[in-house]
Amino acid sequence: MITILLIVHGLLAVALLGAITHQALSVASATVGRDRKSFFARFRNVNGPAYASPIVVMFVLTAVLGGLLYPAYRIDVRVLLEDTNSRSANGIFEIKEHLVAVGLGALPAYWLSWRTPLAPESASTRRYLTWILAFFVWWAFLVGHVLNNFKGLLPH
Amino acid sequence: MKIFSLLFGAIYYFCVWQIDWALFYYYPETNKWYLTAHPDDGAAILWYGWLATAALISIPIALVVPRRIADRLWNDLSWVVAVGAIAAIFFHESRWFV
């Protein structure tokens, strides 16, 4: 059951990562990727508002699944980290849980800023909250990935 | 919604690092939930309790604050609070890397 949960959590995280990265680049400066034919320009040329609600749903679902996996992490992985004196690995996870918590709290303001018609006075809020959430998602994804594979990363 | 976002991050920060208040404690080794700490049950997960505390305080306040006041608040405050929370998180958790 834990393995299935972990796989679903990972798949949701991949989808969230893709969606938030597209959206985060869509609000980047217009001077970035000006060549409309480039891969980068096409990557950022998405309908940002259409991504907001799915991102909120995926963020919450991924966090809930992460919360369900947390006890198994605490018993199996955290003990290994402590036994191998891997303080940094412990630290990056602690940061992950706090960033996800702050991200959950920021979701309503983020969603509000992306409501259509887009309010010009919310442009900076929209941009920075999207970048902040993208940073949270990238951090959580990479940390989760590293810790999931931690045993294999230890020197033999 | 704006008020909730502003409060949640700030209250979460205070619950975690200033007053150390989790609404409840979960002990995965014994699969038990308590309102107070029970060290005999092993290491507790406080994260659920911190989230619950932050939500429990910020939701009612967000519901009570009139919309005209919320609308008058500086829009950028929500991301400024989030950046402040990030700075606080990295500052407090730097203890793991020294």
Interface residues (C-beta under 8 A of the other chain):
Chain A: G67 Y70 P71 A72 R74 I75 R78 R87 S88 N90 G91 I92 E94 I95 E97 H98 L99 A101 V102 L104 G105 A106 L107 P108 A109 Y110 W111 L112 S113 E121 S122 S124 T125 Y128 L129 I132 F135
Chain B: M1 K2 F4 S5 L6 L7 F8 G9 Y12 V16 Y26 P28 E29 N31 A43 I45 W47 Y48 W50 L51 A54 S58 N75 D76 S78 W79 A82 V83 A85 I86 I89 F90 E93 S94 R95 W96 F97
